[in-house]
């Protein structure tokens, strides 16, 4: 059995682990890139929304915008920038060229205007230095006060520069400034028209000359905004598409793919409104190269992952199969002992799974079976004791009734034979006394049987204990006076919860017992003391001590201190037994003990909260 369970669990666990490894490998190979890209896109979209909120708080200060863009790249490894409605970088006043136009061809009305050229569209920031602007072109013509010629297109009512040089003749030389992306886009768009004439009718060309009035170059941290050539190229490509109407947003945002040097990128464009209510864009680009590198590395060392997974599967299979088989075998051994009525062994419950729950259930079953068997044994013993008690009860009743019946029989015989007719009244009085005694005895027996039936319900209510004690003392005042007994009380004012009538019956039985056994002229003390949330009631009388071995027997039926059990010296012998049953039904502690001067009967009551 052991080998069967372990082998089955081992094979099942190993097969499951290998299956999971295969699934993970397949999923990672096929879907990991898609999942990564989807997650990356979702994260960048959320980050762009946050950037938009922070961007609106910069008040358009170029340095603050540059710092915000750099911080965004450091946190999310994503380049980002804000563009105007024409696709130009917003707040690029730290890297621009201002030209006062003096004459132009193609489009009238440009002379005398000032044209601002964002330098990132036609040159790289690395081409400039403080001593030699546009050093890469081998000259110093891009300086304030120098002449400049500009070739461009009129798009959306504005002159968009395509090329710039120190003169018209230099516009086709290598040292010119040029917006390469927009020029390439022009070559792409022109074939869409039936003729170049139609193209120029929609996008008129312009050739203007002017003077450089202002050259602004970035300083410090602002330079880094223009050093990412790849990102600026994508911004210029977006501007070209936007200007020629080849870009339209589906809703408020667009995500596009782009590849450069075998590296994939994601481009994000969000349409927003600037502080003046004009349309603008948030443009972001993030690289997907990390996932490609990660996937390539994972493919190389996945062999080691498979080997480690196999080893782990074997170890896990052995461990779990043993953990499951061993408890099952222990459960089998324990249940066999339970079948033999041996409840000594308990199963350890070391887990909260089904095996642990089964172990706990078997332990509970064992405890309940053991408890029920012990209860059955106790019930059998109780039944035997009840049978013995029944026999003793019948014997006691027979003994108690035999004497009064004998007295009545003798009196009736004397009256029938006419013997001592002058004692007729005496015989009738004796018979009446014996009949009364049997009536009391019968009533007590019936009351005791009622309490022992198990069906009697003890109703409880609050009442003042001192008043109950005083009421009982008043009832028994004639008996106290007949024996010239001195009754003393020390009663605390306390309200208790119990059955008032039955507690008074207990007090009557205790006090009657004290009166019966206290010699004439002695004293009886009744006390009611408050102890925290309980009240202790005691009845103490001056009498000879009860032997210690008989202290518990005083509660038995028909028990009396004298061995003769003569009813002339006591009552029916059921008063204390009835009191015991009443207190037990209340669930209250009670008892009897010897004191320095006599015997005290006591019981406790719950104090009203």
C-alpha positions, 0 to 999 in steps of 0.5 A: 500500500505504501509503495502504491501511494508513493509511486502514484503521487510521485508520478502524478506530481512529476508529470504535473511539474513537467507539464507546467514547465512546458506550458511556461516555456511555450507561453514565454516563448510565444506570448512574453513579448506581446505581454511585455509590449502590452504592459509597456504601452499601458504603463507609458500611457498612464505615465503620459497622463501624469506628465501632462498634468505636471507639464501644465504646472510649468508655466511654459518656462523652458528650463522647467520643461527640460527638467520635467522631460529629463526627470520623466526619462530617468523614471520611465526610460521614455523620451517625451516632449510637448509639441505645438499645433504645427508639430514644433517643440514647445518652449524651444526658445533656448535653441532658435534663430530669428531672421528679419526677412528683407526680400522674397520670391514666390510669396508676396508680403514676407518682406519685413517680417521676422521668421523664427527657425527652431534650430533643432529642425535643421541642425544638431546642437553638437554642431554649435560651440560658443566660439564657432557656431555651426562649426561642423559646416566649416564656417561662421556665417550663422551669427547675428548680423550675417545674411541668410537665404531661406528656401521653404514652403507656405503651409497653413499660412506659415513659412516652413524652412526647408533649407538655409545658407549664407546665400541663394547660391549656397542652398545646394552646397554641403554646408547648408542647413536642411530639414531632411525629414521634411524634404524627404516627405516632400519627395514622397508627397509630390508624386501623389499629384498629377503634376508638380504645378498642382502640388505647388498650388497647394503648397507654394514654395518661397525663397527669401533673404534676410539678416540674422537678428538673434541666435539663441543656444541652450546652456547647462542642463537645457542642452540635453533636450536636443542631444537625442538625435533619434528622438528629434528625428521622430519628432520632425517626421511626425511634424512632416506627416502632420503638415502634409495631413498624413497623420490623424488621431483616432480619438485622443491618442495614437500608438505607433511602431518604429524600428531603427537599427533592428531596435523596435520602438513605440511612439505615443501621441496624445492631443491636448490643449495648452494654457491658451486653449490651442491644440498641442501634442504630447509626443513620447518614444520608448524602446522595446530593446530590453524585452528583446535582449531579455528574450534572447538571454532567456532562450540561451539559459532556458536549458538550465531552467528546465534542468533545475525545474526537473530536479525541483519536480523530483524533490517536490514529488518525493516530499509531497508524496511522503507527506501525504502517504505517511499521514494516511498510513498513520490514520489507517493504524489509528482507525484500526485501534479505534475499531478495537475500542482503543482510544489511547492514540491521537493523530497529530494535526499539523496542517489545515488541509483535507488530511489535517481535517480528516485527522482532526475528525478522527480525533473528534470521533475517537473522543466522542466514542470514548466519551459516549462509552464512558458515559454509558459505563457511568449510566450503567453504574448510575443505574446500578446505584439507582437500583440500590437507592431504590431498594434502600428507599423502599426499605426506608419507606417500609421502615418509616411506615411500619412503626406508625402503622403498628401504632395505629393497629395496636390502638385500633385493636385496643379500641375494638376489644374495649380495653382501657376504654377510659384511654379512648381519647388517648388512642385517637390522638396517637392515631391522629399523630401517626396519620399526620406523620405519614401524610407529611412523609408522603408529601415529602416523598412526592416532592423529592420525587418531583425534583428528581424527575428531571422535568421540573423547571426552576423559575428564578427572579430577583428578591430581597434575601433579608426579607425572605429570612425574616419571613421564615423566622416569623413562621418558625417563631412558635417552635423557637419559643417552645424550646426557649431558643435564642435566635440571632440574625446578621443580615446584609441588604442584598437583592439576589436572583433565585426562586424565592419560594424554594429558597424559603423552603430551604431556609425552613428546612435548615432552620427546622433542622437547627431547632430540632437538634439544638438543646433548650435554652441555646442559640441559633445564628442566621447570617447573610453576608455579601462577598463580591457578586454572591451572597452567603447564607448560613444557619449555625446552631449550638449542638454536638459536632457531626462526625466528619465521616457523616457530614455528607450523609446528612443530605441522604434520604431518611438520614438522622443522626441517631442510629435508631432512626426514631421519628419521635426525635426528628422529622421525616428525614427528607428535609435536607434531601429536598433542600439539596435538590432545590440548591442543585437545581439552582446550580448553587454551592452549598454544604455543612461543616462543624464550627467551634461551637456547633454546626453550620449549614450554608449556601450561596446565591447570585447577587442581582447585577 
